[in-house]
Amino acid sequence: MYEQYKRLIKFISGLIMIATEMILYWFVWVQYYNSHIELPFFRKGNWLMAALYGILICFFSKIYGGFKVGYLRKLDVIYSQVLALICVNCITYIQICLLDRHFVYAMPLVYMFVAQIIIIVVWVLLFNLLYRKLFPAKRMLLVYGERSAFGLKEKLSTREDKYNICGMIDVRKGLEVVYAEIMKYDAAIIGDISSRERNQILKFCFEKSVRAYTLPKISDIIIRGAADIHLFDSPLLLMRNSGFTFEQKLLKRLTDIILSFVGIVITSPLMLLTALAIKLYDGDPVIHKQVRMTMEGKEFCVYKFRSMVRDAEKDGIARLAAEGDVRVTPVGKVIRRTRLDELPQLFNVLKGDMSMVGPRPERPQIAAEYKEYMPEFDYRLKVKGGLTGYAQIYGKYNTTPYDKLKLDLMYIENYSFWLDVKLILMTVKILFMKNSTEGVAEGQTTAALEPSLEMLHWKDDGKEQEGTNASDQNFASK
């Protein structure tokens, strides 16, 4: 009965949390900083400072997902909120220093930050409890087809508090049987089935007002980036399919030059310390060069701090790092975990080989292996490779190639300058998240093509589909 008020309840809850933090900051500002600065503010000025603080909290909390109670795990929400507060409080400290024209005493802000963390933890725990009580996990039906739904079910089972899979049904039993089964549940999750059957199920769910989730196909992602136009009384969707426009490329290149130059200046002490640590442990080379592919298949050498033993691929086989890979040195484990090994790529960005944001450039040998089973993998090459990207933010190191492709295409088809800004800020969030650096399984040279078995492209009754066929078994046996 509370479903229609879900957004309102979440909005009010977030508003209470922000208001509490603003009041706390207003107290610290009025009681300590405003009374000590050379030109103190009066009533309106004090409220303006509190309002600016609230705007910054809203911005960074929105970017990092700090308001997604009920959607993210409790610890993820707390982490997002704390990270947002760190950014806001750092900016606020700089702002106060500029107002007072010298470095001010920071401890009041530190004490305020500790109090804010307590407020956040209490807020998340209480609201999460309220949210679960008002909006329990929906009973869901998983609809699957010829391809196994194990991978999808396994992912959903990690969030039983949100996705309660109570039943599964094979679409080959017939659509009428599927329709009747759907009506017994609160929602339907449509796995990788043929486009024709999927569209019919989606229309049925729309007609009956049943919530539906579906795995997007590559064609769906392309359509999502289409422009709406009208030919008299006929609506049309325009898909330009040409990557970024000239204006977007120009703005992106200017942004890359500025950010990479500033990044090199700021991180140069870290790069020097990292280079020294590598050299002291096992000598040269400090920098590892690796051939990668970028826009239109152009090859270039990407720079990274060496995190593995020398001659790690002396057998000539290109392979991704596995979990517990013995080739990774002790220094390498630290710099890989903290992403310090990626810092030299700022020089690649400055040179124009890469962009700050874009699909992660892949090695030619690994890309060729992926393309053999997934011809669409080259779609990523419509834009420059990036230092960070959509797939790096929302995926993991060992995310399946097909899922990474879909994430990269979502970036390309929905590109905007503000999306780049968001992804750059989001990169800070994932730097210390362990699951974003997990290696592939032992014995693999590439990310597993399983369990995402929908990645091949074939013809069925003249209809374009995406999935697997017998060649998957051939690959699995290799």
Secondary structure, DSSP 8 states (H G I E B T S, - for coil): --GGGHHHHHHHHHHHHHHHHHHHHHHHIIIIITTTSSS---HHHHHHHHHHHHHHHHHHHHHHTTT-BTTB-HHHHHHHHHHHHHHHHHHHHHHHHHHHTS----HHHHHHHHHHHHHHHHHHHHHHHHHHHHS--EEEEEEE-SS--HHHHHHHHTTTTTEEEEEEEEGGG-HHHHHHHHTTSSEEEE-S--HHHHHHHHHHHHHTT-EEEE---HHHHHHHT-EEEEETTEEEEE---S-S-HHHHHHHHHHHHHHHHHHHHHHHHHHHHHHHHHHHHH-S--EEEEEEE-GGG-EEEEEEE--B-TTTTTTS-----BTT-TTB-HHHHHHHHTTGGGTTHHHHHHHTSSEEESS----HHHHHHHHHH-GGGGGGGGS--EEE-HHHHHS-TT--HHHHHHHHHHHHHT--HHHHHHHHHHHHHHTT-GGGG--B-TT-SS----S-TT-EEEEETTEEEEE--HHHHHHHT-
